[in-house]
């Protein structure tokens, strides 16, 4: 189903399904001991109840049955999610070391950082996402006995609405620096909405604030036929996930350039370089990588 300006979702539908798939990948990385430890990923996936994702985390699915998947390719995709997660985990640790005590996770999905990272004393983590996603995660983790490792304030709000007002109402302090995170979000925004998101973050940020996100260069000319073929293969296994209909293609600004042009100090690292830094051979960049060599971005607003 194509996106609309007022669409909504839970973890088992539309964009929410991708959050569940990402959590499943984190669960596989955790089970394999690959760079991260997310003990809540698999329980959250099972609670969502998508059979495809549950079979993934329970080891009941051979990923190599899908087009272009080899054992090496499957391992590289798990490593890519592990390294993506590690990048943002390390970012929040660096923000804490820099003295930042409020973190804002935009489109938090099934992310469990508020429960698993070693946040420094006095840190408040604000999680924003669709109300159904926030309620599901909060209720499920409570039933599992999970306890946040920071002050967690969950905000059910559509990011197309006045989310800054909701953030302020939850106690966020505009006078203090913030560590912003927009992980796995931008491709689900139209290009102009991406610009508005960063404009808002810039306007809200006190000096010394930080932001981390990523840029997928392949989204400009995404091969939708190839993505649709992959979606059809998933459908054969019972997963209704039409990625070509969920993402927004076309030219958009690089997050790094957009922030840098507005005075932020920017650092970037391509996914291939993340592999090298962690002692792994980078994936081959070919038609199997429809989003290209994703670039991870972190930036600081000068004090």
Backbone bond lengths (Angstrom), bond angles and torsions (degrees), N, CA, C in turn:
res aa  C-N    CA-C-N  psi(-1)  N-CA   C-N-CA  omega(-1)  CA-C   N-CA-C  phi
1 X - - - 1.464 - - 1.524 109.46 -
2 X 1.346 116.90 131.10 1.459 121.09 -178.47 1.524 110.74 -67.96
3 X 1.309 114.45 153.61 1.456 120.72 178.71 1.530 110.45 -71.15
4 X 1.337 115.53 151.13 1.459 122.26 173.83 1.520 108.53 -131.64
5 X 1.323 116.27 168.00 1.464 120.02 -176.20 1.521 112.99 -68.53
6 X 1.335 117.11 -21.07 1.461 119.45 -177.66 1.526 112.60 -121.68
7 X 1.347 117.00 23.28 1.459 118.07 -179.80 1.532 110.34 -71.11
8 X 1.316 114.91 156.05 1.459 120.75 178.35 1.524 107.69 -140.86
9 X 1.323 116.48 171.60 1.455 119.47 -175.80 1.523 110.83 -160.55
10 X 1.330 113.54 164.13 1.452 122.22 169.54 1.526 106.30 -118.42
11 X 1.326 119.80 -176.08 1.475 119.01 -175.96 1.523 114.93 -68.59
12 X 1.329 117.29 -5.98 1.458 119.91 -178.19 1.521 112.83 -112.75
13 X 1.334 118.00 12.37 1.457 119.80 -178.04 1.519 110.60 -144.06
14 X 1.345 115.34 152.84 1.461 123.09 172.81 1.537 111.48 47.85
15 X 1.322 116.77 -133.64 1.467 121.01 -178.41 1.529 111.01 -60.07
16 X 1.322 116.64 -29.32 1.461 119.42 179.03 1.518 113.19 -60.62
17 X 1.336 116.31 -30.43 1.463 119.51 177.66 1.513 110.98 -62.09
18 X 1.343 117.28 -35.87 1.465 119.46 179.50 1.524 110.66 -67.36
19 X 1.333 117.91 -34.71 1.464 120.45 176.45 1.522 110.60 -63.36
20 X 1.329 116.47 -37.61 1.459 120.01 178.00 1.523 111.05 -68.87
21 X 1.342 117.01 -39.13 1.461 120.15 177.27 1.526 111.39 -64.24
22 X 1.336 116.42 -39.52 1.464 120.39 177.42 1.533 109.70 -63.51
23 X 1.331 116.98 -42.25 1.467 119.99 177.49 1.525 110.55 -62.86
24 X 1.337 116.99 -37.39 1.466 119.79 177.10 1.522 110.85 -63.12
25 X 1.334 116.89 -39.93 1.464 120.02 177.59 1.527 110.79 -65.26
26 X 1.342 117.22 -39.04 1.468 119.38 175.91 1.526 110.68 -63.59
27 X 1.320 116.52 -37.11 1.465 119.78 178.54 1.526 110.38 -64.00
28 X 1.337 117.32 -43.35 1.465 120.62 179.04 1.522 110.87 -63.48
29 X 1.340 116.50 -41.25 1.464 120.07 178.42 1.523 110.76 -63.63
30 X 1.317 116.67 -40.27 1.468 120.90 178.50 1.520 110.38 -64.39
31 X 1.325 116.74 -45.13 1.457 120.67 -179.94 1.526 111.86 -62.07
32 X 1.338 116.10 -34.03 1.466 120.90 -179.84 1.518 112.73 -85.04
33 X 1.344 117.22 -4.01 1.461 120.61 -178.75 1.509 112.78 68.29
34 X 1.341 116.55 36.46 1.448 121.11 -174.72 1.526 110.98 -101.16
35 X 1.322 117.31 85.92 1.465 125.01 166.60 1.526 115.73 74.97
36 X 1.316 120.17 -22.75 1.464 121.13 -176.76 1.523 110.36 -131.72
37 X 1.328 114.67 163.71 1.463 120.89 174.45 1.523 107.98 -136.64
38 X 1.320 115.71 100.75 1.460 121.56 179.60 1.528 108.05 -118.51
39 X 1.330 117.88 88.50 1.467 119.96 -175.96 1.517 114.07 -69.23
40 X 1.343 117.61 -13.46 1.464 120.39 -175.89 1.526 112.21 -97.96
41 X 1.331 118.04 -7.48 1.460 120.02 -176.44 1.526 111.60 -63.74
42 X 1.321 117.64 -53.30 1.465 120.09 -177.69 1.527 112.42 -63.49
43 X 1.351 119.87 -45.45 1.470 118.60 177.72 1.526 113.12 -59.99
44 X 1.330 117.54 -37.31 1.461 119.90 177.89 1.524 110.87 -65.58
45 X 1.323 116.78 -42.84 1.463 120.38 179.67 1.526 110.10 -61.70
46 X 1.312 116.78 -45.49 1.474 119.16 179.55 1.519 110.79 -62.19
47 X 1.324 117.14 -36.58 1.461 120.36 -178.75 1.525 111.58 -68.51
48 X 1.341 117.51 -32.64 1.466 119.97 177.58 1.527 110.04 -60.67
49 X 1.336 115.56 -42.86 1.461 119.33 173.40 1.509 116.33 91.13
50 X 1.337 118.92 12.81 1.461 120.77 173.09 1.528 107.34 -74.82
51 X 1.311 117.08 117.71 1.465 120.79 -173.65 1.524 112.10 -56.70
52 X 1.327 117.06 -42.80 1.461 121.68 -179.21 1.523 110.58 -57.29
53 X 1.326 116.89 -50.38 1.465 120.98 -177.55 1.518 111.55 -67.48
54 X 1.313 116.88 -38.07 1.458 120.02 178.86 1.522 110.65 -63.56
55 X 1.339 116.19 -43.10 1.461 118.89 177.70 1.524 111.17 -62.82
56 X 1.331 116.94 -34.11 1.467 119.87 176.78 1.522 111.06 -59.95
57 X 1.335 116.94 -53.29 1.460 119.65 -173.91 1.523 111.85 -72.62
58 X 1.326 117.21 -21.27 1.465 120.32 179.22 1.520 112.67 -93.58
59 X 1.352 116.44 8.53 1.455 120.26 175.48 1.509 114.60 69.56
60 X 1.326 116.77 27.14 1.457 121.12 -177.54 1.523 112.83 -106.44
61 X 1.335 116.49 15.84 1.456 119.71 -178.84 1.519 109.80 -135.34
62 X 1.324 115.06 134.18 1.457 121.77 176.05 1.519 108.05 -94.39
63 X 1.338 116.59 103.42 1.464 120.12 -176.52 1.519 112.48 -65.34
64 X 1.327 117.58 -18.46 1.459 119.62 -177.00 1.527 111.82 -74.36
65 X 1.339 117.86 -4.43 1.465 119.88 177.95 1.527 112.03 -76.09
66 X 1.327 117.50 -10.30 1.454 120.77 -177.05 1.523 110.68 -90.30
67 X 1.345 117.03 156.67 1.470 120.04 -178.11 1.528 111.79 -55.97
68 X 1.342 114.50 137.14 1.470 122.64 175.31 1.527 113.08 70.31
69 X 1.331 117.77 4.36 1.451 119.13 179.06 1.519 110.01 -92.83
70 X 1.310 114.95 125.70 1.456 123.12 169.20 1.521 105.84 -118.79
71 X 1.331 118.74 166.26 1.470 118.38 175.31 1.522 112.78 -53.94
72 X 1.342 117.16 -38.45 1.458 120.00 178.79 1.514 111.19 -66.29
73 X 1.336 116.39 -42.11 1.466 120.95 -179.89 1.531 110.51 -63.35
74 X 1.324 116.45 -43.26 1.469 120.03 179.41 1.527 110.27 -61.88
75 X 1.331 116.62 -42.28 1.469 120.06 179.35 1.517 111.01 -64.80
76 X 1.338 117.52 -39.78 1.454 120.45 179.36 1.522 111.74 -65.31
77 X 1.328 118.20 -36.03 1.455 120.46 179.21 1.529 110.90 -68.18
78 X 1.327 116.74 -37.98 1.467 119.82 175.65 1.521 110.12 -65.85
79 X 1.339 116.23 -42.67 1.467 119.47 178.16 1.527 111.16 -63.44
80 X 1.333 116.99 -37.99 1.464 119.85 179.95 1.524 110.55 -61.72
81 X 1.330 117.50 -41.73 1.461 119.59 178.40 1.522 110.90 -69.18
82 X 1.331 116.43 -37.65 1.463 119.14 177.81 1.522 110.73 -62.22
83 X 1.340 116.99 -43.62 1.461 120.43 -178.29 1.520 111.59 -71.78
84 X 1.325 117.14 -35.21 1.473 119.56 173.41 1.523 109.82 -60.36
85 X 1.312 116.79 -47.59 1.468 120.40 179.91 1.518 110.69 -61.38
86 X 1.326 116.19 -43.85 1.459 120.66 -179.95 1.526 111.41 -62.49
87 X 1.336 116.92 -38.04 1.462 120.28 178.61 1.526 110.53 -57.08
88 X 1.328 116.88 -49.09 1.457 119.77 -177.66 1.535 111.62 -74.23
89 X 1.313 117.89 -32.93 1.467 120.16 173.30 1.526 109.77 -59.22
90 X 1.338 115.86 -49.28 1.469 120.05 -179.03 1.526 111.06 -63.34
91 X 1.312 116.45 -36.04 1.468 120.85 177.26 1.525 110.66 -58.65
92 X 1.321 117.60 -46.79 1.462 119.86 -179.38 1.530 111.14 -66.97
93 X 1.312 117.27 -35.50 1.471 119.14 176.26 1.529 109.89 -63.68
94 X 1.328 116.62 -41.82 1.463 120.31 179.00 1.532 110.97 -64.40
95 X 1.328 116.41 -39.18 1.461 119.94 178.33 1.519 110.56 -62.85
96 X 1.320 117.01 -41.17 1.455 120.30 177.18 1.511 111.77 -63.26
97 X 1.337 116.05 -43.33 1.467 120.15 178.79 1.529 111.12 -63.11
98 X 1.342 116.86 -27.14 1.463 121.43 178.83 1.522 112.41 -82.66
99 X 1.327 116.61 -0.19 1.458 120.51 176.36 1.517 115.35 97.50
100 X 1.335 117.71 3.42 1.472 120.30 -179.77 1.523 108.93 -78.87
101 X 1.327 115.59 132.66 1.465 120.22 -176.64 1.526 112.22 -123.57
102 X 1.330 117.80 14.86 1.460 118.74 170.33 1.530 108.50 -137.26
103 X 1.321 114.15 128.12 1.456 122.15 -178.47 1.516 108.81 -119.10
104 X 1.328 116.13 139.85 1.465 121.48 178.34 1.520 108.25 -123.99
105 X 1.327 116.10 118.68 1.458 122.13 179.51 1.523 107.83 -105.73
106 X 1.324 116.05 109.54 1.457 122.22 -178.70 1.526 109.77 -87.02
107 X 1.332 116.85 135.18 1.462 121.77 -175.50 1.523 109.44 54.90
108 X 1.321 115.35 58.93 1.465 121.75 -171.38 1.520 113.55 -66.90
109 X 1.336 118.43 -23.97 1.453 120.27 178.50 1.518 112.44 54.87
110 X 1.337 116.36 -134.60 1.464 121.73 178.50 1.519 111.41 -98.27
111 X 1.307 116.96 18.86 1.465 122.52 175.14 1.534 109.62 -57.08
112 X 1.324 116.35 135.98 1.469 120.21 -178.06 1.522 112.46 -117.61
113 X 1.328 117.68 23.63 1.462 119.52 -177.13 1.524 112.89 -59.15
114 X 1.320 117.74 -33.23 1.461 119.40 179.55 1.520 111.54 -63.82
115 X 1.334 116.63 -16.27 1.461 121.94 -177.56 1.525 113.64 -107.55
116 X 1.317 118.20 -17.62 1.464 118.53 -171.52 1.526 115.39 -122.15
117 X 1.327 118.54 -17.53 1.460 119.03 179.33 1.528 110.42 -83.23
118 X 1.330 117.40 151.56 1.471 121.16 178.90 1.524 111.28 -84.00
119 X 1.325 116.57 70.23 1.455 120.89 -177.97 1.522 110.94 -62.17
120 X 1.304 116.32 143.02 1.459 121.20 177.97 1.525 110.00 -74.19
121 X 1.323 116.02 155.20 1.451 121.88 -177.68 1.520 112.41 -55.10
122 X 1.322 116.24 138.84 1.451 121.68 178.80 1.510 114.68 85.93
123 X 1.338 118.23 5.99 1.457 121.03 -178.60 1.531 110.63 -86.01
124 X 1.327 115.31 136.35 1.457 121.72 173.30 1.523 108.62 -114.75
125 X 1.324 116.17 130.20 1.463 122.23 179.06 1.519 108.60 -109.72
126 X 1.324 115.94 120.27 1.462 121.99 177.94 1.526 108.08 -101.83
127 X 1.321 116.60 124.25 1.458 122.09 178.65 1.527 109.28 -111.84
128 X 1.328 116.23 126.42 1.462 121.37 -179.92 1.515 110.20 -118.94
129 X 1.308 116.39 133.11 1.463 121.29 173.62 1.526 108.41 -168.93
130 X 1.330 115.13 178.89 1.450 120.57 176.22 1.535 110.09 -52.50
131 X 1.322 118.51 141.08 1.463 120.29 -177.31 1.528 113.67 -53.34
132 X 1.343 118.21 -40.54 1.455 119.99 -178.88 1.526 111.92 -66.37
133 X 1.315 116.82 -33.95 1.459 120.75 178.53 1.523 110.11 -70.39
134 X 1.327 116.34 -46.80 1.464 120.80 179.54 1.527 110.73 -60.78
135 X 1.322 117.17 -46.97 1.466 120.34 -178.14 1.525 111.04 -63.10
136 X 1.330 116.43 -42.49 1.463 119.56 179.88 1.521 111.13 -60.76
137 X 1.316 116.61 -49.54 1.462 119.47 -176.89 1.528 111.06 -64.51
138 X 1.317 116.59 -44.80 1.466 120.23 -179.41 1.520 110.88 -60.02
139 X 1.325 116.73 -48.32 1.460 120.62 -178.06 1.524 111.78 -66.02
140 X 1.327 116.64 -42.58 1.459 120.17 -177.77 1.520 111.66 -65.20
141 X 1.328 116.86 -46.63 1.462 119.22 -179.40 1.527 111.18 -66.47
142 X 1.308 117.21 -33.29 1.468 119.83 175.36 1.526 110.47 -63.56
143 X 1.327 116.84 -44.09 1.461 120.86 178.82 1.527 111.67 -64.02
144 X 1.335 116.29 -30.15 1.461 120.97 178.36 1.525 112.75 -80.26
145 X 1.318 116.57 -6.21 1.456 120.76 -179.60 1.508 114.39 81.81
146 X 1.336 117.13 15.09 1.465 120.50 179.90 1.524 110.05 -72.92
147 X 1.326 115.70 143.32 1.460 121.99 179.04 1.525 109.01 -124.29
148 X 1.337 118.12 129.23 1.468 119.13 177.94 1.525 111.47 -60.04
149 X 1.317 115.02 147.84 1.460 120.98 177.77 1.527 111.41 -97.22
150 X 1.331 115.81 4.74 1.471 123.07 173.05 1.524 106.26 -142.82
151 X 1.316 116.75 173.45 1.462 119.82 170.16 1.525 107.46 -68.59
152 X 1.321 117.37 115.84 1.474 121.12 -177.22 1.517 109.63 -105.65
153 X 1.327 115.34 130.23 1.453 120.81 175.79 1.524 108.22 -126.21
154 X 1.330 114.98 108.32 1.459 122.04 -175.09 1.522 109.45 -93.60
155 X 1.326 116.10 130.88 1.465 121.99 -174.56 1.519 109.08 -125.11
156 X 1.320 115.87 112.76 1.446 120.44 176.78 1.516 110.31 -85.64
157 X 1.324 116.39 103.45 1.461 120.41 -177.15 1.526 109.10 -154.70
158 X 1.304 115.71 143.17 1.460 121.63 174.58 1.526 107.77 -78.57
159 X 1.321 117.52 129.37 1.465 120.57 -178.05 1.520 112.70 -67.88
160 X 1.323 117.81 -7.42 1.468 120.91 173.71 1.530 111.03 -86.35
161 X 1.329 116.70 -5.61 1.448 122.28 177.84 1.531 109.80 -101.07
162 X 1.312 117.25 -167.78 1.469 121.22 -176.37 1.531 109.38 -82.65
163 X 1.323 115.26 72.02 1.461 118.76 -178.57 1.533 112.89 -69.99
164 X 1.352 119.92 -29.16 1.467 117.02 175.64 1.528 112.76 -60.15
165 X 1.345 117.58 -37.39 1.465 119.84 178.01 1.523 110.36 -64.20
166 X 1.337 116.31 -40.83 1.463 119.81 178.33 1.525 110.82 -65.50
167 X 1.320 116.49 -36.11 1.455 120.88 178.95 1.527 110.71 -65.95
168 X 1.318 116.72 -45.02 1.468 120.31 177.95 1.535 110.46 -62.22
169 X 1.327 116.27 -41.87 1.464 120.15 -178.48 1.528 111.71 -63.14
170 X 1.337 116.29 -25.19 1.468 120.71 179.50 1.522 112.50 -84.39
171 X 1.358 116.99 -2.21 1.452 120.04 175.43 1.509 115.68 108.80
172 X 1.332 117.59 1.28 1.462 119.83 179.17 1.524 110.05 -62.88
173 X 1.345 115.43 139.23 1.465 122.13 -174.01 1.524 110.25 -107.95
174 X 1.322 116.95 109.43 1.462 121.71 -178.13 1.515 113.08 -65.25
175 X 1.326 117.86 -19.44 1.464 120.89 -178.06 1.525 112.24 -80.33
176 X 1.338 117.38 -13.55 1.454 121.72 -177.64 1.532 110.38 -104.47
177 X 1.325 117.38 148.12 1.471 118.63 177.91 1.525 111.20 -64.09
178 X 1.314 115.12 150.08 1.461 122.80 -176.17 1.515 109.89 -126.36
179 X 1.328 116.58 143.90 1.465 122.39 169.35 1.527 107.25 -100.15
180 X 1.333 116.18 105.52 1.456 122.06 -179.28 1.522 109.90 -90.98
181 X 1.316 116.17 146.48 1.458 120.31 176.82 1.523 109.26 -136.86
182 X 1.329 116.23 126.22 1.466 122.31 174.86 1.525 107.33 -126.33
183 X 1.320 115.48 72.77 1.470 122.13 -177.13 1.526 110.13 -89.19
184 X 1.329 116.16 128.96 1.447 119.86 175.40 1.508 114.08 61.79
185 X 1.311 117.56 30.53 1.462 122.15 -173.83 1.516 113.63 -111.68
186 X 1.330 117.66 -41.16 1.464 120.81 -163.63 1.519 113.88 -61.77
187 X 1.332 118.94 -36.93 1.465 119.44 -176.16 1.532 111.78 -68.39
188 X 1.335 116.98 -14.04 1.463 120.29 178.53 1.530 111.48 -94.91
189 X 1.335 115.92 7.64 1.456 121.91 176.46 1.526 109.72 -113.26
190 X 1.332 118.83 139.46 1.465 119.08 169.55 1.524 109.59 -59.68
191 X 1.329 118.25 152.60 1.468 120.26 -177.58 1.523 114.03 -51.46
192 X 1.331 117.65 -42.49 1.458 119.28 -178.78 1.533 111.16 -68.92
193 X 1.322 117.47 -31.49 1.466 120.56 177.54 1.527 110.50 -70.63
194 X 1.331 116.53 -33.46 1.458 119.59 174.85 1.526 110.35 -61.10
195 X 1.336 116.63 -45.21 1.464 119.99 178.66 1.529 110.70 -61.03
196 X 1.326 116.61 -42.82 1.468 119.53 179.76 1.523 111.00 -63.03
197 X 1.325 116.66 -37.50 1.465 119.82 178.69 1.524 110.32 -60.67
198 X 1.334 116.83 -47.78 1.459 118.90 -178.99 1.517 111.76 -70.19
199 X 1.325 117.43 -34.26 1.465 119.06 175.13 1.530 110.49 -60.31
200 X 1.317 116.36 -40.91 1.464 120.66 179.41 1.516 110.84 -66.28
201 X 1.330 116.65 -45.22 1.463 120.05 178.64 1.526 110.29 -59.25
202 X 1.332 116.25 -44.21 1.468 120.01 -179.99 1.526 110.48 -61.37
203 X 1.331 116.23 -44.67 1.466 120.05 -179.36 1.527 111.82 -63.81
204 X 1.312 117.16 -32.75 1.466 121.01 -176.03 1.531 113.54 -85.37
205 X 1.314 116.91 -13.98 1.463 120.69 -168.50 1.518 113.27 -85.77
206 X 1.311 115.13 123.70 1.459 120.90 170.24 1.525 109.03 -72.99
207 X 1.334 118.40 159.06 1.462 120.16 175.05 1.528 111.21 -52.57
208 X 1.332 115.63 145.20 1.466 125.11 -178.73 1.523 112.91 77.69
209 X 1.334 117.51 4.08 1.459 119.74 173.46 1.524 109.82 -67.22
210 X 1.328 115.45 159.00 1.455 122.20 -178.71 1.532 109.25 -130.03
211 X 1.335 116.08 157.90 1.459 121.07 174.71 1.518 108.34 -144.66
212 X 1.335 115.91 144.16 1.465 121.17 175.97 1.521 108.36 -133.70
213 X 1.337 114.79 139.16 1.454 120.87 -179.66 1.523 107.43 -159.83
214 X 1.339 116.91 -165.67 1.452 120.23 175.65 1.521 109.19 -145.74
215 X 1.337 115.10 161.64 1.456 121.35 -179.99 1.516 108.14 -129.43
216 X 1.339 115.87 127.27 1.463 121.60 -179.88 1.527 108.68 -104.70
217 X 1.326 118.53 99.91 1.471 119.87 -175.50 1.516 113.58 -62.25
218 X 1.336 117.43 -28.32 1.456 120.06 -177.51 1.514 114.07 -71.50
219 X 1.335 118.58 -10.55 1.462 120.80 -179.35 1.524 111.15 -66.69
220 X 1.341 117.07 -20.18 1.474 120.63 -178.75 1.524 110.44 -62.87
221 X 1.324 117.09 -45.70 1.473 120.45 -178.56 1.529 109.61 -128.53
222 X 1.312 115.74 48.91 1.456 121.91 -177.99 1.529 110.92 -54.47
223 X 1.330 115.93 131.34 1.455 121.71 177.56 1.521 108.26 -77.75
224 X 1.326 115.92 88.93 1.464 119.58 -175.24 1.524 112.16 -66.49
225 X 1.329 117.56 -28.81 1.462 119.28 177.70 1.524 110.15 -63.06
226 X 1.333 115.18 -41.67 1.466 119.18 179.94 1.526 110.76 -68.67
227 X 1.329 115.98 -41.88 1.460 119.27 179.10 1.523 110.15 -64.75
228 X 1.328 116.84 -39.73 1.458 120.64 178.80 1.524 111.18 -64.37
229 X 1.338 116.59 -36.62 1.461 119.64 177.46 1.523 110.75 -63.93
230 X 1.334 115.69 -39.80 1.459 119.13 177.42 1.523 110.70 -65.45
231 X 1.343 116.11 -39.59 1.463 119.81 178.22 1.520 110.88 -63.21
232 X 1.334 116.84 -37.08 1.464 120.54 178.15 1.523 110.55 -64.45
233 X 1.335 116.45 -38.48 1.460 119.53 177.91 1.523 110.73 -65.55
234 X 1.328 116.55 -39.58 1.464 119.57 175.76 1.525 110.58 -63.66
235 X 1.337 116.07 -39.93 1.465 119.55 -179.41 1.520 111.17 -61.45
236 X 1.327 116.62 -35.14 1.460 120.22 177.28 1.529 111.80 -60.94
237 X 1.332 115.17 -23.97 1.461 120.35 178.87 1.527 112.31 -100.56
238 X 1.341 115.82 11.41 1.455 119.80 173.73 1.511 115.51 93.43
239 X 1.344 118.55 9.31 1.461 120.87 -179.50 1.511 110.48 -104.85
240 X 1.316 117.20 119.48 1.462 122.90 177.35 1.524 108.37 -91.74
241 X 1.331 116.67 91.24 1.463 121.83 -177.20 1.518 109.06 -141.73
242 X 1.316 116.43 95.70 1.463 122.26 -179.61 1.524 108.55 -96.42
243 X 1.329 116.33 85.02 1.461 120.69 -175.96 1.522 111.83 -61.13
244 X 1.326 117.43 -36.14 1.462 120.00 -178.66 1.520 111.50 -61.00
245 X 1.324 117.21 -28.47 1.463 120.92 179.91 1.521 112.36 -87.45
246 X 1.333 117.29 -15.96 1.458 120.40 -175.07 1.524 113.33 -91.54
247 X 1.331 117.09 -29.76 1.459 120.12 -175.43 1.527 110.21 -96.26
248 X 1.329 114.22 162.44 1.462 121.20 178.44 1.524 109.22 -110.32
249 X 1.328 115.26 118.91 1.460 120.57 -179.98 1.528 110.53 -86.14
250 X 1.307 114.88 -175.59 1.458 120.93 174.04 1.510 112.64 99.15
251 X 1.313 114.78 168.22 1.469 120.37 -177.45 1.524 110.29 -63.92
252 X 1.325 114.29 136.75 1.458 120.90 173.02 1.518 108.30 -145.42
253 X 1.312 116.03 159.39 1.459 119.87 179.56 1.523 110.53 -69.55
254 X 1.312 115.46 142.50 1.455 119.76 167.34 1.519 108.35 -64.89
255 X 1.327 116.62 131.15 1.465 120.16 179.01 1.522 110.87 -57.68
256 X 1.339 116.42 -37.47 1.464 119.91 -179.65 1.518 110.81 -64.04
257 X 1.336 116.82 -46.06 1.464 120.22 -179.73 1.528 111.02 -65.68
258 X 1.314 115.75 -40.70 1.462 119.79 -176.18 1.522 110.21 -63.29
259 X 1.326 116.87 -44.40 1.466 120.74 179.87 1.530 110.84 -71.81
260 X 1.332 115.85 -41.46 1.458 119.04 -179.49 1.515 112.24 -62.58
261 X 1.332 117.06 -39.20 1.457 120.77 179.02 1.527 112.30 -65.78
262 X 1.319 116.39 -16.93 1.464 120.63 -179.24 1.523 112.18 -107.43
263 X 1.324 115.06 20.63 1.448 120.39 168.78 1.509 116.89 92.82
264 X 1.326 117.64 3.58 1.459 119.62 178.96 1.527 109.64 -82.72
265 X 1.313 115.84 148.77 1.461 121.46 175.88 1.525 108.03 -87.62
266 X 1.327 116.00 116.56 1.461 121.39 -167.12 1.522 110.94 -112.97
267 X 1.331 115.14 141.38 1.462 122.27 172.29 1.521 107.56 -128.03
268 X 1.320 116.90 138.60 1.464 120.87 -179.30 1.519 110.28 -129.43
269 X 1.326 115.52 152.31 1.454 121.39 174.16 1.528 108.44 -148.52
270 X 1.327 117.40 119.08 1.469 119.93 176.94 1.528 110.85 -67.61
271 X 1.310 115.00 156.39 1.464 120.03 178.17 1.526 111.23 -56.02
272 X 1.331 116.78 -40.18 1.465 119.86 -179.45 1.525 111.19 -60.58
273 X 1.342 116.44 -37.65 1.463 119.75 178.61 1.523 111.12 -70.81
274 X 1.331 117.67 -34.90 1.467 119.60 175.01 1.523 110.48 -58.52
275 X 1.326 116.70 -41.08 1.461 120.09 176.99 1.522 110.12 -59.58
276 X 1.332 116.73 -48.07 1.462 119.76 -177.55 1.526 111.31 -62.64
277 X 1.332 116.70 -43.38 1.464 120.14 -178.21 1.519 112.15 -61.73
278 X 1.315 115.96 -24.89 1.458 119.99 -177.91 1.527 112.45 -105.21
279 X 1.341 114.86 19.54 1.454 120.37 172.36 1.511 115.16 76.24
280 X 1.346 117.81 23.62 1.454 121.63 -178.65 1.523 110.96 -116.82
281 X 1.313 115.67 151.46 1.461 120.14 174.63 1.514 108.86 -77.33
282 X 1.331 118.40 126.96 1.476 120.19 -177.88 1.514 111.58 -64.10
283 X 1.326 116.61 150.58 1.465 119.71 174.37 1.519 110.52 -63.06
284 X 1.307 116.30 149.90 1.455 121.09 174.82 1.518 109.32 -71.88
285 X 1.312 116.61 127.58 1.456 120.75 -179.96 1.522 109.47 -85.62
286 X 1.311 115.28 104.98 1.454 120.92 178.86 1.520 108.31 -146.56
287 X 1.318 116.29 -156.75 1.457 119.70 -177.13 1.518 112.86 -65.66
288 X 1.328 117.83 -10.77 1.462 120.57 177.73 1.521 112.11 -77.53
289 X 1.325 116.61 -6.42 1.466 120.89 -176.91 1.522 109.35 -118.11
290 X 1.338 117.79 78.30 1.461 119.69 -172.29 1.518 114.49 -64.07
291 X 1.331 118.45 -22.87 1.459 120.10 179.88 1.526 112.59 -95.67
292 X 1.326 116.73 0.25 1.455 119.99 178.69 1.515 112.42 79.86
293 X 1.333 115.41 -169.85 1.463 121.59 179.45 1.530 108.15 -81.19
294 X 1.318 116.01 92.12 1.461 121.49 -174.60 1.529 109.98 -56.91
295 X 1.325 115.55 136.69 1.461 122.28 -178.28 1.529 108.76 -107.62
296 X 1.321 116.12 123.89 1.465 120.70 178.10 1.522 109.14 -92.18
297 X 1.328 114.62 137.54 1.455 121.71 -169.55 1.521 109.76 -125.43
298 X 1.330 116.06 133.20 1.451 121.21 168.74 1.521 107.72 -132.39
299 X 1.319 116.43 143.56 1.464 119.85 -175.14 1.520 109.75 -147.29
300 X 1.330 115.03 152.65 1.460 122.73 -179.48 1.517 108.45 -126.78
301 X 1.316 115.77 134.75 1.474 119.76 171.68 1.510 108.34 -83.31
302 X 1.323 118.04 120.38 1.474 120.02 -176.19 1.526 111.78 -54.95
303 X 1.325 115.10 141.89 1.461 120.64 179.47 1.526 110.52 -71.84
